[in-house]
Amino acid sequence: MGNQRHTPNISAVRARTPPSPAVPFACVRARSALAVLTVASLLAAGGGGCVADGPQPRRAPRALPPQPAGLKVDRVVFSVEQPPDDTDRDGYFDSYRVRAYLFDHDYMAAIEAPGEFTFRLTDTRGKELAHWTLAPAQGEILDGPLDPGPGRRFRLNMREVGSDHVEATEALLACGFTTADGRTIEALGQVTVLVGTTR
């Protein structure tokens, strides 16, 4: 009796084990369909999952309407790309890259007009170091997507109008525009630039 092994009642064990929940076939099909739709949506949003090699083409800038007749320049805006250049490698700054735009306060964008740009470089005490008078046609045309309309980019080289060997280390660059009828409009403010030795 003491060595008699107890054999479990298999029927009782099965009765106490809860049945695994059955997943209806219709539910499985619905989940599969949902997964297919999700993947299809992701592929559609990502262009089919393919990425083109190389740089993507840039969108063409939105063309401005033709400039109306009768506009008059009443404002000049300019900026200077920093730092200046030492184009002849002699250890002195000599060249300044300038962007200039003309405006009529009644028009939404920069305009083009006949006349002359003037640029004047002075030291902090007011002594003139260089002076340039340039027609718009002497500058590079600016009409990119980030420009407020047509403008001009000039490279002002001190050696073309004088000498770049100055004692000052900082100077002020001013910009103006003289119209074909003789009016002169000065840009508000001046831009501080480096002059003299590069070291």
Secondary structure as GFF3:
##gff-version 3
##sequence-region A 1 199
A	DSSP	alpha_helix	10	16	.	.	.	ID=ss1
A	DSSP	alpha_helix	25	45	.	.	.	ID=ss2
A	DSSP	three_ten_helix	47	49	.	.	.	ID=ss3
A	DSSP	beta_strand	75	85	.	.	.	ID=ss4
A	DSSP	beta_strand	95	103	.	.	.	ID=ss5
A	DSSP	beta_strand	115	123	.	.	.	ID=ss6
A	DSSP	beta_strand	128	134	.	.	.	ID=ss7
A	DSSP	three_ten_helix	136	138	.	.	.	ID=ss8
A	DSSP	beta_strand	140	142	.	.	.	ID=ss9
A	DSSP	beta_strand	151	157	.	.	.	ID=ss10
A	DSSP	three_ten_helix	158	160	.	.	.	ID=ss11
A	DSSP	beta_strand	170	179	.	.	.	ID=ss12
A	DSSP	beta_strand	184	186	.	.	.	ID=ss13
A	DSSP	beta_strand	191	194	.	.	.	ID=ss14
###
